[in-house]
Amino acid sequence: MASISKLSTPNFARSASDFSPSSRSSSQHAVYCVDLSRRPAASRNLLSSSKLSLRSNHPIRVSLLVRCSKVDGNGSSVKRTTLHDLYEKEGQSPWYDNLCRPVSDLIPLIEGGVRGVTSNPAIFQKAISTSSAYNDQFRELVESGKDIESAYWELVVTDIQDACKLFEPIYDQTDGADGYVSVEVSPKLADDTENTIEAAKWLHQWVDRPNVYIKIPATAPCIPSIKEVIARGISVNVTLIFSLARYEAVIDAYLDGLEASGLSDLSRVTSVASFFVSRVDTLVDKMLEKIGTPEALDLRGKAANAQAALAYQLYQKKFSGPRWEALLKKGAKKQRLLWASTSVKNPAYPDTLYVAPLIGPDTVSTMPDQALQAFVDHGKVARTIDSNVSEAEGIYSALEKLGIDWSYVGSQLELEGVDSFKKSFDSLLDSLQEKANSLKLVSL
């Protein structure tokens, strides 16, 4: 067996698009494996024992190793990683927050312990607008008379279906508890209850895979949509959750939907609640810096994980007691908490700040490239999400006393999140229109 090894460039911003077909020789048949097991002792960024405090961060200087082996039945094996330990020892499922072509690039990540994929309009905007991998299908769609938005959904659904196929073995092995791929309804529907329901039904029917999650935003108009979609037996990833109050409404919508479904077997209707983390600190830190007192400045970088720890307490409370026990008897599964927005926005913070302190059973952590590689490189696997609840409560209260309005934080971040996805969606449609125009010019 002939094999070669390459070292990638030393940065953590790489995505699956870096392994595009254009970078491979068409005459070679190769399997690309990402060695997720490299964990040098140097340059480790650890949290203090409080799990919510910070230490200075030193950027990691290592990068993932890409191994290429000819396909002859003896490809290089991928060693166990911290991602395997995360799931097997602590019950947290590591997912990958990225998707682009070729989806076969997910294979080494799956072998390295990744158990699901999340996508959103921003991810597809980047994937489709910066890669040539979509050109052939897009050209066919345009030439067949498809309008731009219809062509977009064709591209997206193809990727989602292909990714679902890759994760289907995990879905089967866990009896539908894991192995999901998420696709979001149009961000333009964030304030439209009825059309969100219709869009979710349409997407679910079109993708037609048992392990697809239809993503619906946790906006006030979409809370009733979540209940209705769950009641129809469609599994949902509820996204853009930024506050405890809205999170509780999401849980209630899930429970209401299960109860309204009329199904005798609820085991195939599942859900995750995507609670966003790092963006909370981004906003709250600015508010604390504006206050400017030593007490305020000392709380920077602590709001997000404190609120997340309290969200986990709420999760445990809501999924217990008589109401839940009655659903459990019908095979219902808990709506798992999913930690989203786990990449560090402030380079002064440890690069695993929104992963390491949020480890706990029955949860999911979806990580983009930077967070995933950092945790694999030097992450420590241990249950941390409820290791110091009293400190989390103290931080949450201290922020309130300083004038931080948690309701405002949640509302503002929700507005920003919806707006960001709408802009990505519109930007992608514009770039596809430009591409369609150029294709028509070429054909002339």
N, C-alpha and C positions, 0 to 999 in steps of 0.2 A: 504493500500500500504506500503510495506516494503522498506525502503531506507537507504542508508549509505552515509557517507561523508568521503572523504580522502583528506589529504593535500599532494601535490606532493613535491618532494625534491626542496630546494630553489635554483634553477638555471634556466636560461632562454634558455638553449641550447636544450630543449626537442623538439622532433619532433613527428609526428604522429606514428612513429615506437615505441615510448615508450608505446603505448597502443596496443601492438601486441597481437594476439590471445593467445600466450603462457602465457600471464599474466592474462588471464581471466579463470574463472572456466567454463569448458565445460557443467556443469550441470545447470548453471545459464543463464537466458535470461535477458540481461541488456541493458539499454540505457545509454551511457556514455555522460554526458553533461559537457562541460567546462564552468564554471561560469566566463564569461568575464566582469562581472560588478563590481568586487572588485576594488575599487579605493581609497585606504587610502590617507589621506592628507599628511602623512609624506613622506619623501624621494622623493620629486618631483624635476625633473630636467627641468628647464624652460629656454627658450631662452629670451634674452633681447628684449626690444622693437624694436630694429633694425631688428629683425628676422634673421639676418645673423651673429650676434655676438655670443660669447660663454660665458657660465658660467661653473664653475667647476661642475663635475658630481659626484653624490653619488649613488652607486649601490643600486637598489631596493632590499629589503629583503623579498618581498612577492612573492608568486607563485600562479598559478591558482588552483582553487578548482575543483576537479573532483567529480561529483555526479553520483551515480549509482542507478537506479530505475528499479524495475521489470516492464516488459512490460505488463501493464494491462489497458492501455488506460488513465492512470492518471500520466504519467511521469512528472518529475519536469520541469517547464517552465524556459526558459532563459530570463532574464531581458534585457531591452534595454541597449545598450552599446554606447560608443563613436563612434563605427563603424556605427551604425544606423544614428547617428547625422551627421557623416562625409558625408554620401551620401544624406540624406534628407535635410540637411541645407546648405551644401556647394557644392553638386553636384560631389563629388569625390567618386569613387568606390574603396573600400578597397578589395584587393585580397590577397590570401595566396600563398606565394612562397615556396611551398613544396607539395609533393604528394608521398604516399606510401600506402601499404596495411595494414589493410583493409580500403578501401576508405570511408567506413561508418563513420570513425572517423571525416570526414569532416562535418557531419551533425550538431553537436553542434556549429561548427564554422560558418556554414551557418546561423543557428538560432541566432548566436551572431553578425551577420552583414556582414560576408565575402560574396563577390558577384562574385568571380571567383578564378581560380587557375592558377598558372604558374609552369612549370616544365622545366628542362634542363638536359643535360647529367650528370652533377655533382649530381643533386638531385636523379636521378634514380640509379646512381652508388652507392650512399650511401644506398638508400632504398633496392635495390636488394641484394647487397653484405653483408648487416648486418642483414637481416631479414630472418626468416625461412618461412615466409608467401608465398614466391614464389616457394618453393621447389616442391610442388605437381605438379603444372602446368609445371614447368621446367622439371621435371622427365618425364612427359608424352610427352613433346615436344622432348626431347632427344631420348626417346624410340621409337618415331614415325619416327626418322631419320632426324629431323631438324638440320641444322648446327647451330653453336653458335650464329651468328649474327641474323639469322632468328628467333631463339628462343627468343633473346633479344627483338626484335620488337613485337613478340607475347605478351610477358609480358607487355611491355609498352602500346601497343594499348588496351589491356584488361583494364588496370588501367585508361587510358584516356576515354574509352567508359563508364566505370562505373562512373567516375567523371562527365562526361558530363550529364549523366542521373540525377545525384543529382542536378546539376545546371540548368537543363532544365526549371524548373518552373520560375526561375528568367529571363531566356532568353525569355520565353513566355510572362511574365508579362511586360517586358520592350520592347516588340516588336523587339527583336534582338539587343537591345542596350547594354546589359550586360549579365552576367552569362556564361562567356566563360572559357574554359579549353585549355591551350596551350601545344602543343607538338612540339619538335624541329626536323628538318631534321638532318641527320647525320652531325656532326661537321667536318667530313672529306671532306665535299663538300663546305667548305667556300670559296674556290677559283675556283669553278666549276659552271659557269653560267647555262649551259644546264642541267647538272645532278641535280642541285638544283631544277630546274623547274620540272623535272620528279619525283624527290623524293617528292616534295610538292603535286603534283597531285596524286601520289601513296598513300601517307599518308592520304590525304583528302578523297580519295575514300574508303580506308580501314576503317578508323575510322567511316565514314559515319554518322556523327552527325552534326546537323545544328549549334551547339554552340562550335565547335572546332576551335581553331586558330592554323594554321601551322606557326611555328616559323622559320624565315629565318634571318640569320645574315646580318647586314648592311655593309658587306665588299664591296669594289668597284666592284668585279666580280658579287656579288649577287644583286646589285641595279637593273640591267636589269631583273634579275629573279623575283624580287618583282613586277615590272611592269607587266610582263607576267602572273604571277600567279594571280594577282588582275584582269587582263583583262579576265582571264578564270573564274571569278566569285568565286574565293577561298579567304576566309578571312584570313588575315595574321597578325601575331605578329612579327614586325621587331625588332630584338634584337641586343644587343651589339652596341648601339649608344653612342659615347663618345664625340662628338664634334658638334658644331653648323653647320659647313659646311656639315658634313655627314648627320645631321638631315634634313637639307633643301633638300638634294638629295633624302632622304627617302620620304619626303612629295611629291616631284615632281614625284617620281616613283608611288606613290599611285594615284595622280591625273592623271598622264599619263595612268595608268592602267584602271582607271574608264572610261576615255575618249575613250580608245581603245576597251573597252569591247563590245560595240555595244548594250548593254542592255538598254531597255527602262525604266526598274525599277531597280535602283541601291541600293535599301534599304537593301538588304540581303548581300551585299558585304561590309564588315567592316574591320577595321584595328586599331591596336594600335602601337605606336612607343615607344619602350622601351629604354628610356634614362637613362643610368647608372649614379649613383650619387657618392656613398661613395668611389668607387675606384679612382675617380678623385682626391679627397683629399689625398688618400693614396700616390699617385704618386707626386702630386704637393707639398705636405708637405715635402717630402724628398728633392725636389728641393729647396724649400725655406730654409730648414735647412742647405743645402749646401751653399747657399748664405750667410746666417747667420747674416745679418744686422737686427737691431730692426724692421725696416719697413717690412722686409721679414718675420720675425718670427711672427709679429702681424697679418699676413694674413693667417696663418695656420688655416685649418678647415673652410675656407670661399670660396674657389674656386668652389667647387662642386655646392653649392646652388646658387652662383652667376650665374654660367653658366646655371643652370636649370631655373632660373628666366628669363634669356634672351631667353632660348628655348621656354618658354611659350609666350613670346612676338612675337617670330617668328611664333609660332603656330597660334596666333590670326591674324597675318598679312596675312599668306598664306591661311587661311580658311576664306577669305573675298574677296570682289571685284567681278568683272564680271565673271571671270573664275569659281570661286566657286559657284556663284549664278546660273550659267547655269547647273552645276552638281546637285545642291540642288533641282532644279526643277524636276529632274529625281529621287528624293528620296535619293540622296547620303547622307551618314553620315560622319561627320568629323572623321579623323584619330586621335583618342585621344592620348594625351601624357600619357605615363605610366612611373612612376618613379620606376626604378629597382635598385638593389644593395642598399637597404635602411637600412641595418644593419650597426651599427657603428663599424668600425674597430679599432679605437683608444679609449681605455677605458677612456681617459681623457675628451672625448666629451660627451655632453648630449645624452642619449640613444634614443631620438626621433629626433635627429638632422637632419636626412634625411627624416623625415615624416612631422613634425610640420610646417616647413617653406615652404612646397611645396603643400599646400592645395589650390585648386582652382577648378572651375567648368569644366566639360568635361574632367577630368583627372582621372587616375587610380594610386593607390599606391599599389604595390605588396610587401608584407612584410613577411620575414621569421619569425620564432617563436619569436626571441628576440625582434625585432622591433614591432611586432604585440602586444605582451604582454605588452611591455613598453607603447605603445600608448594607449592601452585600460586602463591600470592602471592609467596613469596620463597625457595623452595627452589632449591638449586643441583644441577644434574645432573652427576654425576661418579662414576666407580667408586670406592667407598670401603670396601666390605665386607672387602677383603683388603689395604688400603693400609698397614696397620700391625699385622700379625699378632703380631709379637713384643711389642708393647705390650699387646695383648689377653691374651696368655699371661701376661705379667707381672702384670696386674691380677687375673686369675683366680687365680694362685698367691698373690699378696699377700693376697687375701681369705681363702684357705684358711689361710694362716699366722696370720691374725687370729682364726681360730676359726670362720669361716663354713663351715658344712657344706652343700656344694652338694646333697648327697642330701636333706638335710632341707628345703632351700629348694624343690626340685622336688616333693617329696611334699606339703609344706604347701600350696603353690600349687595343686597338682592337687586336693587336698581342697576348698580354697576355691572353685576354679573349678567343680567338679562341684556343690558345694552351692549356689553362686550360681545356676546354671542350673536346678537342681531347684526352688529357691524361686521363680524367675521363672515356671517352668512351672506350679507349683501356684497361684501368685498369679493367673496368667492364667485358669486353669480356674475359680478362685473368682469372678473378675470376670465371666466368661462365664456362670456359673451365676446370678449376680445379674441379669445382663442378660436371661437367659432367663426368670427369674421375673417381671421387670418386663414383658416382652413378653406373657407369659401373662396377667398382670393386666390389661393394656391390652385384650387380645383378649376378656376377659370383660366 
